[in-house]
Amino acid sequence: MSEDNSVDTDPSALEPTDASIYAKQVAPRQRQKPSTAMWLGLGALVILALAVVFVLPSVVTEYELPLERRVEEVTQSATAVSQVTETAVSPFEEAQRSIQRKQSQDVLAELLELQGQLDLLEVEAWGQEDYEAALSTASIGDEYYRTQEFDLATESYSNGSNALAELIESVPNVLAQLLIDAENALTASDTQTAQDRYSLALVLQPDNEDAQIGLARAQVLDEVLTLMDQAEDLFDDGELEAARDLYEQIVGLDSYNEAAPQRISEIDAQIRENEFSAIMSEGYALLQADDPELAIATFQRAAAMGINQQQAQAAIQQTETQVANAQINGFQQEITAAEANERWQDAVDAYDQVLEIDANLLFAIQGQELANQRATLNQLLVNAIEAPERLSENDVYEENLRYYFIGRDIENPGPVLSAQLDELQVLLENSQVPIDIDFISDTFTEVTLLKIGDLGKFEQTSMALKPGNYVAVGRRPGYRDVREEFTVGFGQTPDSVVVQCIERVVATKR
């Protein structure tokens, strides 16, 4: 190259066209110098390329092994391989690899966070197998990470993270089962198992009220069981007060214990039963001593205890027999008059008053039963006679027919019952005699007789119907439905029943 900075180029080595063009380009003896901006841009590009090739890998490699601290000392051969690799990998590829490495690290961070949560939940006590399997899956990602297969590492970390997430999601179910197992252990008096299960449940949910209560109960279970055995022995020996004291101690230790309050109630009932028996014995002794008034007061004191009141009342009534005879005789006279006039409810009331004085009087017991039967029959007959239209229903007809025959089987029925039966007989007979009913329509309306059937469309038709209440319904497209109620028989039979849909239904514009 000459000192005048001209480019030593042989035009003959190029194609003719190229040579001529090139000749035109190099014709000037003095080349123009590049601008300062061009030199600055070129320098910036060179610096950027050097930074990508040499600086970026050194920054990224700080996180190459997420689960291990990076070892600074490497062998000379590894350094050589790294240099060759850096030379072989382009800056763009290295940048992509850095992105993939960062993605792996992000997924790993999520996995480690989940692992920390599960460790706090003592996962090895309730999900060790699944937990270890999840970590094993995640550890495969470390191998991929070391070989810079970051996509595969990310996938392994993600699988492990998902498995750990599923474990966390299973905590409510695990908690529920722990509470069930703990409750079963508590019921079976397995103290240690109950404590272990409730304690673990509180690890999963520290504010769980059932677990808190259960653990407190399990911690005193052995003491409670010992007291229970002692209390039962005292109860069997008849030492009721001492047994009750021990059961009270149990309630103080375990307020949720169901057996102790129940036994306390049973002991209280037994104590009251013993007291009641003693008072009743005192009353009978006074009765034998010809002191009926004081005996009655004693029996009343027993009745006031609220237990075995019938027994105490019977004793009182027995003691008051002489005083009550006059009252009973008066009620007997009322009963006789009421039965003679077939005022059976009055008779029932009188029998009730007699039995309040002495519940063991045989004549009152038997008479009350008979009077109740006659009062019930009387009311049934009254109901049937007052609503004869119901006899059109087969069930009602059969039921009242049975009442009719019951009444006919009574000896000496009396004038009131006889008149009722005669009237009911006529109603029963008439209820089964059909009456022709004329129906008028317009040949457009579809007529249905409820509980009977469809009559169809017609202008006029007739049908024989038993006495009773009926409903005819008419329907016609575009017209409002009609409903006609009518009664057949009992002096209420209509001349005809008109069922016609004549009111058009006007569509409402919205």
Secondary structure by P-SEA (a helix, b strand, c coil): cccccccccccccccaaaaaaaaaaacccbbbbbcaaaaaaaaaaaaaaaaaaccaaaaaaccccccccccccccaaaaaaaaaaaaaccaaaaaaaaaaaaaaaaaaaaaaaaaaaaaaaccccccaaaaaaaaaaaaaaaaaaaacaaaaaaaaaaaaaaaaaaaaaaaaaaaaaaaaaaaaaaaacaaaaaaaaaaaaaaaccccaaaaaaaaaaaaaaaaaaaaaaaaaaaaacaaaaaaaaaaaaaaaccccaaaaaaaaaaaaaaaaaaaaaaaaaaaaaaaacaaaaaaaaaaaaaacccaaaaaaaaaaaaacccaaaaaaaaaaaaaaaaaacaaaaaaaaaaaaaaaccccaaaaaaaaaaaaaaaaaaaaaaaaacccccccaaaaaaaaaaaaaaaacccccaaaaaaaaaaaaaaaaaabbbbbbbbbcccccccccccccccccccbbbbbccccbbbbbbbccbbbbbbbbcccccccccbbbbbbcbbbbbbcc
